[in-house]
Amino acid sequence: DTGVSQDPRHKITKRGQNVTFRCDPISEHNRLYWYRQTLGQGPEFLTYFQNEAQLEKSRLLSDRFSAERPKGSFSTLEIQRTEQGDSAMYLCASSQERWTEAFFGQGTRLTVV
Amino acid sequence: TQLLEQSPQFLSIQEGENLTVYCNSSSVFSSLQWYRQEPGEGPVLLVTVVTGGEVKKLKRLTFQFGDARKDSSLHITAAQPGDTGLYLCAGISGGGADGLTFGKGTHLIIQP
C-alpha cells in the first residue's frame, strides 16, 4: 500500500456540470476525511467517515455536495451544478483512529470555467 | 469556531539561517500536528505533539507544544533550500468536531 490515492489529479469542467472525485485510503484506515483548499489558505474541513458512516459535515458542504463511502473503503465526493467558486484543491486524508496519524492524498485540483 | 493563527504568513531567508514559525490559538487542543505542503501536492505530516510542554526533534526541525496546549512553534536550524514549502499547523479539539482545524500556513522560501 503506497498511501492515500486520489483520482483524478486534475479536473477542468464547465460551470453547471457535475463532477465526481474518488479517494482510496490506506487499506487498514477506518477514518476518511475530505478537505478543500483554496490558493493561499489552509485546508478547510468538509466531512468525514468512520467506516461507511458519514459522521460529520461542515457548513461548507452545501446541498450541491455529496460524499459517500459505500463499503467503508474508497470514497467519492460529487459536486453538482458546479460554480466558479468551487474551484479549489480537494484533499482526502485517512487515519486508523481518531486523528492519531492522518495521511493525505495528493489532492484533486478542480477548475471550473 | 476554533482558530489557529500562524505567523509569519510569509518568510524568505538565506540558506544557513535559523527561523521560527508560530501557531497560536485561544482554544485548547488535545493534540497538534505540523504538516509541510509543496505546490500541487497534499500536506505531508511532520509531527504530532500531544503533551503540554512537549518538544520533538526531527533532524534540524524542533517542534514545541505550549504548556497550556494552545500554541506551538517550529524552529528550523541551518535552513536549506529543500525546506522551502508551506508549513501548516492543525489542531484536534478534545471534543466536538473531529476534523482537524488548520491554520492558513507559513509560506517559507529558503534562498540558496
Interface residues (C-beta under 8 A of the other chain):
Chain A: V4 Q6 Y33 Y35 G40 Q41 G42 P43 E44 F45 Y48 L55 E56 S58 L91 A93 R98 W99 T100 E101 A102 F103 F104 G105 Q106 G107 R109
Chain B: L4 Q6 S31 Q33 Y35 G40 E41 G42 P43 V44 L45 T48 L88 A90 I92 A97 D98 G99 L100 T101 F102 G103 K104 G105
